[in-house]
Amino acid sequence: MGEKVVRRGAWRNLGDKIGKGLWFLDSKTLCANAQRRTGLEDFGEPPVERPLEVLVESLEREADLHPLGRFLMSVRLQSLLETRLRLVNDWRTRSQGITDTPIRRPIFITGMPRSGSSFLHELLAEDPGNRAPLVWEVMFPVPARRSGNGDDRDCRIRKTAANLWWFRRLAHQPDSVYPMRACSPHECVAIHGYTCLSQEFICTARIPSYEKLLRSSDLTPVYAWQKHFLQYLQADSPPKQWVLKAPDHVYALRELFSIFPDAVIVQTHRNPLEVLRSSIQLTEVLYNLFAWPGSREALAEREAMHLAGNMERFIQFRDAHPELAGRFIDLNYSDLAADPMAVVRRLYERLEIVLTEEGAERMRRLISQRSRYRKHNPTLAEFGVDVLREARRFSQYCFRFGVPCQ
């Protein structure tokens, strides 16, 4: 048995050495390659060089990337930088037409992760009067060509679908934790990824140095980038009601409201022990796609601390800003799972939005096709989590929002 472990360790060391030789992550090299491949020089604002440098150094020193993960991360960062160069170039040539389009009262779905927020996002995106950033247009926002006959939209959708097909082949049971397709609504963190200041990277690797930078940064420029990105997406069509989503807005509510002063926050709630189980499972899938497996117990403890801390941040912000009380709408996961249409109708009433019969019918069709809530997931005990201890950790949150915690 010991000999097998030694042999396995030797193969791993050899693989790591080869992977690092082929795909060593270096910020200056990544930027230079992106500029050479696009023929463009300006990355625009906010500056990308410093966060990218910290990110790749953290990935190299702390993430314990395996060869496949190193390759995938290299491809991802290279694509982000090239797309950013093309975006900045396109924005410069079309600046007036983009900035003239307003973003009025955007709806941000946030709160507890794994609490039905993705399902709610998809439901609201079915309404023809709403607009959500779709996966394909976030991954490939810049058309390769523009003409009187339109752009290469179908080509970009097929390219996105191919990328996601490979993701499903490489990751372990990805659809059981995060089903995503080319035309699904995408999260705001993917838009933030172009600034290299995004929770996206923390979700895919253990990179504490980068996380420290992200948590200490003023993210106002990141939300300014997101606003410009949304204006770019809607520039060639009549403005609609933007519906956006990411649990991680909790880290930057002040910055969010500074850029989107009329925003509405839909905060989703769920039994935190159920959230914790699902969150650990998702993080484990993503981490293992990029890095060698670490301690499951350490991962569970980290997720529990982050989840409890995030809910405390929400409570503190809402208590400190009573003037924004009317901007928050609370929704419970159990209500959404039991009767999605009733939840949507209550939400529309609060927002004073008319739900058309076409929108309602499209939502009902999506609900009838939905099977996510019937999947079996591991228990917290399987992750080595002390359930009673975690219940005490979330007691304030559960009491505040009337959520069960057992």
N, C-alpha and C positions, 0 to 999 in steps of 0.2 A: 504493500500500500504506500509506504514511504517513498519507494522508488518511483511509483506512478506520479506522486505529487511533485517530486523533484523534476521528473521528465516534463510534466505539464508546465511547471514554472519556467523551465528552460525554453520550451516552445513559446511561452508568452513573452519572455524577455527578447527572444529573437524576433517575434512579430512586432513588438514595440519598437525595436531598433530599426527594423525595415520601414515600419510605418512613419517613424519620425524622420527617417532619411528621405522618404518620398513626399511627405506632406507636413513638414515642419511649419508651424504657424508663426508668422512674423508680420507685424502690422505694416511696416514699410513695403515689404514685398507684395503683400496683398493689394495695397493702394496702387503701387506702381504697375502691377499686372492689370488692374482694373482700368487704369488710365491708358495703358498701351492697347488693351483690347477694344476700348470704346473710342479712342482718339480724343478723349475729353480730359480736362484737367481739374475743373472746379467742382468740389463736393458740396459747396454751398453752406448754408447755416442750418442748424448749429454745427460747430466744428466736430468732425468725426474722429480726428486723429488720436486724441487723448483717450476717450473711452474705448476705442478699438485697441489701442496699445495695452491698456489694463486688461481688457477682455482676453486677448490672445495670450498674454503672459500668465493670466490666471488659468486659462485652459491648458497651457503647457505645464505649469508647475503643480496644479491642484486637482485637475479633473480626472486624471488617470484614464485618458482616452485609449481605447483599443484601436487597432489599425483601421477598421471600418468606420468607427466614430470619428477618427482623425480625418479620414477622407471626406466623410459627409460634412463635417464642420468646415473644412477647407472650401468645399464646393458652396456651402451655404453662405459663408462670409464673402467669397468672391462674387457670387451672384448679387448679394445685397449691395456691395460697393459699385458694381457695374450698373445696376438699376438706379442707384442713387445718382450717379453721374448723368445718366440719361434723363432722369426726372428733372434735375436741376437745369439741365440744358433746355428741356422742353418748357419748363416753367418760365425760363427767361425769355424765350421767344414768344410765349403766349401770355405774358404776365397780366396784362390788363383784362383779358377775357376770363382769367381764372379768379383773380382777387375781387372782381365785381360781383361774383355769385355769392349770395349770403348763405350762412348756415344758421337757421333759425330754430331755437328751442330743441336742440338735439336730445335724444333720450339715451342715457347711458345705463345699461343693465350691469349691475355689479353686486358685490356682497359676498356671501358664502360661495366658494367654488364648489362645483359638483352639486349644486342645489337647484338644478333645472334651468339655469340661466341660458344655456345653449339652446335648450328646447324652446324657451320663451323667445329667444332671439330669432330662431327659425320661424316660429309662429308669426311674429310681427312682420318678418320679412315677406311673408306670403301676401300681405295686404298691398295691393298695387299703389296705394298712396304713400307707402313707406319705402325707404331706401336703406339698404345695409351694404357695407363693403363686402364683396364676395371673394372667395379664396383666390380665384383665377385673376381678378383684377388687382388684388393686393400683391400676389406673387409676380405678375407680369403687367404692371400698370401702363407701360409705355408701348403704344402701337409701333410695330416695325415700319408701318407706312400709313399714310393718310391719303385718301382720294375721295372723289365724289361718290364712289360706290361704298364708302365706309372703310373701316380698318380691318385688321386681321384678328378680330375678336374670336372667331371659331378656332383659329390656329392656337391662340393663347390658351383657350379652354382645353384643347386637346393636350397641349404641352403640360398644363397643370395636372390634368387627369393622369398623364403618364407618370409624373413625379409622385403623385399620391399612390399610384399603383405600386411603385417600387417601395414606398414607405410601408405599405401594408404587407409587402413580401418580407421586408427586413425586420420590422418590429414584431414583438410577440403579442398577438391578439389585440391589435390597435383598435379595432371597431368595438371591442367590449368596453373600452374606456374613453375613446375620443373619435367617434366616427366622423369623417370629414371627406367631402367630395369637392370637385372643382367649383360647383355652383352653390356651395354652402356659404352662409354668412361667416365672415372671419372676425377674429378678435382684434382689438385695438393694439395689443402687444406686437402683433405682426407688422403693423404700420410703424410703431415705435422702433421696431428692429432696424429700420433704415438709419436711425440716428446713432445706433450702437449703444443706446441707453434704454434697455428694455428688459422686462421680466422674462421675455422669451428665452434668453440665454440661461437664466437661473433655473428655469424649468427643465432644461435639457442636460445640465451638468452641475457637478459640485464645484463651484468657483467662488469661495468666500471673499477673496480679495476684490473681485469684480462686484460682488453683491454689496460690499462695503462702500465702494464708489457710487453705485447706483443709489443706495439709500441716503447718501450724503449730498447728492446732487440736486440742484434746483431744476425740476423737470418742466418748467414753464416753456422753454424753447422746444421741448419734445411735443407738447400739446399744440404749440404754434405750428410745428411741422405737420401734425395730424390734421389741423384745420386746413392748411394749404393742400394737403393730400386729398381731403374730402372735396374741397372746392375744385381740384383738378379732375376728380372722378365725375363730378356733376356738371362740368363746364359745358358739355355739348348737349345737355338735356335740361328740361324744366326742373327746378329745385323741388325736392320732396322732403318728407319728414325723415331725418336721419335717425336710425336705430342702431346703437353701438353697444359693444359688450366686452368686458374683461373684469375678472375679479380683482385685478391688481390696481385698479383706480384708487383703491383704499390708500395707497402710498402717496397719492398726489391729488387729493380732493381740492386743496387750496389752489394748486396750479391749474387743475381742470376748470374750476369756476373762473379763474382769472382770464382764460382764453375763451371759454364758452359761458359767459355770465348768465345766460338764460337757460342753462342746461337743467334737465330733470333727471334725477337719479332714482332708478328702480332698484331697490335693495332686496335681494332674495335671501330667504332664511330656510334653514333645515336643521334637524337634529345634528349637532356638531360631531357626534360619534359616528353617524352614518357618513357625514362629509369626510371625516378623517380617514375612514376605511377606503373610500373611493379615491381620495386625494393621494394616499400612499400608493395605491395600485397604479394610478396614472403616472405618478412621478417615477415609480420603479420601471414602468414600461419605457419611458423616455430616457431615463438614465442608462438603462441597459442597452439601448440602441447606440449610445455614444461612448460608453465607458465600461470598464470592467466592473462586475457587481461588487457593491460594498456591503456594509453591515445593514441588514434589514431593520434591526432594532434602532440603530442610529438614524436611519432614514425616517422611521416612524416618530421618533422623538423630535426630530427637526421639523417635520410636518405639523406635529401637534403644537409646538412652540410658535411656529409661524401663523398657524390658523388662529390660535388664541390671541396672539399679538395683533393680528389684523382686525379681529372683531373689537378689540379694545380701542384701536385707532378710530374705527367707525363711531363708537360710542363717544369718545372724547371729542371728535370733530363735530358731531351733531350737537353735543351739549355746549360746545364753545361757540356755535353759530346758530342760535335760535332763530335769527332772521331768515335762515334757509330751510326752516322746518317744512314749509310748504313745497319745497323742491324735492323732498324725499317721499317715495311711495314704497311701502313695505309689502312684500308678497311671500307667502309661505309655500314651500315645496309640496307639502302634503295636499294643499288646495289645488296646486297646478297639476299634480299627478292625478287627482281624483276627478277634476272637472276643468280642463284647460280653457274651454270656451267661456265659462263663467268668470274665470280669472281675467281673461282678455277683455271681456265686456266691462268688468269693474275698473280695469286699468284705463280703458278708453273713456269711461265716464269721468274719472279723475282728471284725465288730460283734456277733456272736452273735445274729443275727436269722434267723428261719426264712423262707425264700422259699417261699411257697405256690405250688401248681400254677397257680392263677388268676393270680397275679402274674407268674409265669414266662411263661405263655401270652400275656398282654398285652404283655410286653416283647418276646417273639419276633415278635408281630404288628407292633410298631413297627419293629423291626429290618428286617423284610421290606419295609417301605414306605420305608425310608430310602435316599436317594440323595445325601446331602450330600457324601460322600467321593469321589464320582466327578466332581465339577465341575472344570473347568479354571480355573486362576488365573494371573495374571501372575507372571513370575519376578522375583527380586530385581534382576537386571540391568536390567529395564525400569523399576525405581524408582531407578536410579542408585546402588545400594548396592554397596560394596566387600565382596564375600563373604568374602574371606580376613581382612580386618580385623574383621568382625563375628564370625567364628569364634573369633578370639583373644579378643574381648571376653567371650564366653560360656564360655570354657574351664573356669573353676572350677566353674560350674554343671553343665556336661556331665560333668566328672569325678566330681563329688559324687553325681549321681543316675544315672550310667550311661546318659546320653542321647547319641545321635550328634550331631555338630555339623559337618556338611559337606554 
